[in-house]
Amino acid sequence: PATDISGTSTTLTGATIGSLSSTTYFRAVVKSGVCSETNSSYATVTVNARKDISGNFTYYKNGTNPSLNSQDITVNLYRASDAYPMGTTTTDASGHYSFTNICPSAEYYIVTTSTQSTEGAVNTTDAAMVNYWGPHPDAGGIEEVKFLAGDVNRNNQITATDAQAIQNNFVHGTPFAYPWVFYETGHTIMSNAYPPAYQNPHVTLTTAGNLTVDMYGLCTGDFNLSFDPNAKKAASHTLHLIDGDNRQIGSNQEFDLPVRIVNPSIVGAVSLILNFPAGMVDVKDVTINGTGSLDWAVKGSELRIGWNSLTPLSLGEQDILLTLKLKTTAAFTAGNSIRFTLAADPLNELADGKYRVLGDAVLSIDRKSTRLNSS
């Protein structure tokens, strides 16, 4: 039986309809039997030229935003209405990407991943800032990519649990489920009360023209925006460690080794990576005279310490910041010495009460030496 289709319309999204003018008329004919026409209707099909979606990736960093080039960035485009994959591309040497011949008058979302290493991207300063931001959000809001970097657990909330995960990454090397986060530039999150609508940016491609979608990238946890993925690793330029007194001690002996701050300071976060002679001394514990979260771990001859607190420490000249509880081994024999040194790593730093990096902090640790003979 014939069906009246007058007044109806059908959207042909993604269909191949050949080379047509902008407006083409089709005559739809309903037939009865083999040849006889019993009814007909006319339809108007508007054909819109396909458009492009493209943009550039930069790392969201304090001061300047370096290009994300050679960072193994893969970009996937999906149609929002049904999650249909529209294509996959990778960024070029300048951090540029593009999708061509995309149907307009539709919403899409962009999913971005990277396999590039994020080693050395975060420390306890980031953890402290995350812990502080939840109840004290920035007055003007923060870029959505920064919110996502702080929301380590991906639950649309920045909490102390996220802060602990960041500190665990620095101290213990605990990996993040998603090492990188990406989002379209220019999107602001005001607080935990206004979480992001999407984990991946949604964009609408119209018939007006090609669409530029520039993207920010951040290593997960880099909440203070200090990491530069294009920079080579170097020693810290904000923290220095000097030798204190030279004291004698025997083998197989437990002792405390204080870490002192040379100049008066307010300290709200500590990120320390120390080298030491692991064969001659064992680390039993690390303590601090303050509240908050303290973690430490030994990896070979490296001692990593992370501490942050919502109640910063007020320290005077030569006050004790940390205490290392140690025990010498049988290998600590006459003529040897135990010396802790600062690892050549930019993550070594102290932060103040507002979790801003102290620009010229100096610590001191005594050197322990054996007696000249075993008598």
Residue pairs with C-beta under 8 A, 6 or more apart in sequence:
2 30
2 32
2 38
2 39
3 30
4 39
4 41
5 28
5 30
5 41
5 43
6 41
9 43
12 45
13 79
13 103
13 106
14 84
14 103
17 45
17 47
20 45
20 47
21 47
22 46
22 47
22 48
23 44
23 45
23 46
23 47
24 44
24 45
24 47
25 42
25 43
25 44
25 45
26 42
26 43
26 44
26 45
27 40
27 41
27 42
27 43
28 40
28 41
28 42
28 43
29 37
29 39
29 40
30 37
30 38
30 39
30 40
30 41
31 37
31 38
32 38
48 103
48 104
48 105
48 207
49 104
49 207
50 100
50 101
50 102
50 103
50 104
51 102
51 103
51 104
51 205
51 207
51 209
51 210
51 211
52 98
52 99
52 100
52 101
52 102
52 210
52 211
53 77
53 98
53 99
53 102
53 108
53 203
53 205
53 210
53 211
53 213
54 96
54 97
54 98
54 99
54 210
54 211
54 212
54 213
55 96
55 97
55 98
55 212
55 213
55 214
55 215
56 67
56 94
56 95
56 96
56 97
56 214
56 215
57 67
57 68
57 71
57 73
57 91
57 95
57 96
57 97
57 112
57 182
57 214
57 215
57 216
57 217
58 65
58 66
58 67
58 68
58 95
58 185
58 214
58 215
58 216
58 217
59 65
59 66
59 67
59 68
59 216
59 217
59 218
59 227
59 228
59 229
59 230
60 143
60 145
60 146
60 216
60 217
60 218
60 225
61 225
61 226
61 227
61 228
62 224
62 225
62 226
65 216
66 228
66 229
66 230
67 94
67 95
67 230
68 91
68 95
68 217
68 229
69 91
69 92
69 93
69 94
69 95
69 230
70 93
71 91
71 95
71 114
71 116
71 217
71 229
72 90
72 114
72 115
72 116
73 90
73 91
73 95
73 97
73 112
73 113
73 114
73 116
73 182
73 217
74 88
74 89
74 90
74 112
74 113
74 114
75 88
75 89
75 90
75 91
75 97
75 99
75 110
75 111
75 112
76 85
76 87
76 88
76 110
76 111
76 112
76 113
77 85
77 86
77 87
77 88
77 99
77 102
77 108
77 109
77 110
78 84
78 85
78 86
78 108
78 109
78 110
78 111
79 86
79 106
79 107
79 108
80 106
80 107
80 108
80 109
80 202
81 106
81 107
86 99
86 102
86 108
87 99
89 97
89 98
89 99
90 97
91 97
102 108
102 205
103 205
104 205
104 206
104 207
105 205
105 206
105 207
106 204
106 205
107 202
107 203
107 204
107 205
108 202
108 203
108 204
108 205
109 198
109 200
109 201
109 202
109 203
110 184
110 200
110 201
110 203
110 213
110 215
111 200
112 180
112 182
112 200
112 215
112 217
113 180
114 179
114 180
114 182
114 217
116 180
116 229
118 176
118 179
118 180
118 219
118 220
118 229
120 227
120 233
120 345
120 346
120 347
121 219
121 220
121 221
121 222
121 227
121 229
122 166
122 169
122 170
122 219
122 220
122 221
122 222
122 223
122 227
122 347
123 170
123 271
123 306
123 347
123 349
124 166
124 167
124 170
124 171
124 269
124 270
124 271
124 306
124 307
124 308
124 351
125 224
125 226
125 269
125 271
125 308
125 349
125 351
125 355
125 357
126 166
126 170
126 221
126 222
126 223
126 224
126 226
127 163
127 164
127 166
127 167
127 170
127 221
127 269
127 293
127 306
127 308
128 163
128 268
128 269
128 308
128 309
128 351
128 355
129 150
129 223
129 224
129 355
130 150
130 152
130 158
130 162
130 163
130 166
130 221
130 223
131 160
131 163
131 308
131 310
132 310
132 355
133 142
133 150
133 158
133 223
134 157
134 158
134 159
134 160
134 192
137 190
137 191
137 192
140 188
141 188
141 189
141 190
141 191
142 188
142 189
143 183
143 185
143 186
143 187
143 188
143 189
143 216
144 183
144 184
144 187
144 188
144 189
144 196
145 181
145 182
145 183
145 185
145 187
145 216
145 217
145 218
146 189
146 218
146 223
146 225
147 158
147 189
147 195
147 196
148 181
148 183
148 196
148 199
148 218
149 181
149 218
149 219
149 220
149 221
149 222
149 223
150 158
150 162
150 221
150 223
151 157
151 158
151 162
152 162
152 165
152 166
152 176
152 220
152 221
153 159
153 161
153 162
153 165
154 177
154 178
154 199
156 195
156 196
157 192
157 195
158 192
159 192
163 293
163 308
164 293
165 174
165 176
165 221
166 221
166 223
167 293
167 295
167 306
167 308
168 174
168 295
169 175
169 176
169 221
170 271
170 304
170 306
170 347
171 295
171 296
171 297
171 304
171 305
171 306
172 295
172 297
172 304
173 297
173 299
176 220
176 221
178 220
179 219
179 220
180 217
180 218
180 219
180 220
181 217
181 218
181 219
181 220
182 215
182 216
182 217
182 218
183 196
183 200
183 201
183 215
183 216
184 201
184 203
184 213
184 214
184 215
184 216
185 214
185 215
185 216
187 196
187 201
189 195
189 196
201 213
201 215
203 211
203 213
205 211
218 225
219 227
219 229
224 355
224 357
226 357
233 344
233 345
233 346
234 344
234 346
235 342
235 344
235 345
235 346
235 348
236 342
236 345
236 346
236 347
236 348
236 349
237 346
238 348
238 349
238 350
238 357
238 358
238 359
238 360
238 361
239 342
239 348
239 349
239 350
239 358
239 361
239 362
239 363
240 342
240 360
240 361
240 362
240 363
241 274
241 340
241 341
241 342
241 362
241 363
241 364
241 365
242 262
242 362
242 363
242 364
243 339
243 364
243 365
243 366
243 367
244 260
244 364
244 365
244 366
244 367
245 366
245 367
246 337
246 366
246 367
246 369
247 366
247 367
247 368
247 369
248 368
248 369
248 370
248 371
249 255
249 328
249 332
249 338
249 368
249 369
249 370
250 328
250 332
250 370
250 371
251 328
251 329
251 330
251 331
251 332
251 333
251 370
252 327
252 328
252 329
252 330
252 332
253 327
253 328
254 284
254 325
254 326
254 327
255 326
255 327
255 328
255 368
256 323
256 324
256 325
256 326
257 323
257 324
257 325
257 326
257 340
257 365
257 366
257 368
258 320
258 322
258 323
258 324
258 365
258 366
259 272
259 320
259 321
259 322
259 323
259 324
259 363
259 364
259 365
260 318
260 319
260 320
260 321
260 363
260 364
260 365
261 267
261 315
261 317
261 318
261 319
261 321
261 361
261 362
261 363
262 317
262 318
262 362
262 363
262 364
263 317
263 361
263 362
264 315
264 316
264 317
264 319
265 315
265 350
265 352
265 358
265 361
266 312
266 313
266 314
266 315
266 352
266 353
267 312
267 313
267 315
267 321
267 350
267 351
267 352
267 353
267 358
268 308
268 309
268 312
268 313
268 351
268 352
268 353
268 354
268 355
269 307
269 308
269 309
269 350
269 351
269 355
270 288
270 305
270 306
270 307
270 308
270 321
270 322
270 350
270 351
271 305
271 306
271 347
271 348
271 349
271 350
271 351
272 303
272 304
272 305
272 306
272 322
272 342
272 348
273 302
273 303
273 304
273 305
273 342
273 343
273 345
273 347
273 348
274 302
274 303
274 304
274 305
274 340
274 341
274 342
274 343
275 301
275 302
275 303
275 340
275 341
275 342
275 343
276 283
276 301
276 302
276 303
276 338
276 339
276 340
276 341
277 301
277 336
277 338
277 339
278 298
278 300
278 301
279 329
279 331
280 328
280 329
280 331
280 332
280 336
280 338
281 326
281 327
281 328
281 329
281 332
281 338
281 368
282 326
282 327
282 328
282 329
283 296
283 298
283 303
283 324
283 325
283 326
284 325
284 326
284 327
285 296
285 324
285 325
286 294
286 296
286 303
286 305
286 322
286 323
286 324
286 325
287 294
287 322
287 323
287 325
288 294
288 307
288 313
288 321
288 322
288 323
289 313
289 320
289 323
290 307
290 309
290 311
290 313
291 309
291 311
292 307
292 308
292 309
292 310
292 311
293 306
293 307
293 308
293 309
294 305
294 306
294 307
295 305
295 306
295 307
296 303
296 304
296 305
296 306
297 303
297 304
298 304
302 343
303 324
303 340
305 322
307 322
308 351
308 355
312 352
312 353
313 321
315 321
318 364
321 363
324 340
324 365
326 338
328 338
328 368
332 338
332 370
333 370
333 374
334 370
334 371
334 372
334 373
334 374
335 370
335 372
336 369
336 370
337 367
337 368
337 369
337 370
338 367
338 368
338 369
339 367
340 365
342 348
349 357
349 358
349 361
350 357
350 358
350 361
351 357
351 358
352 358
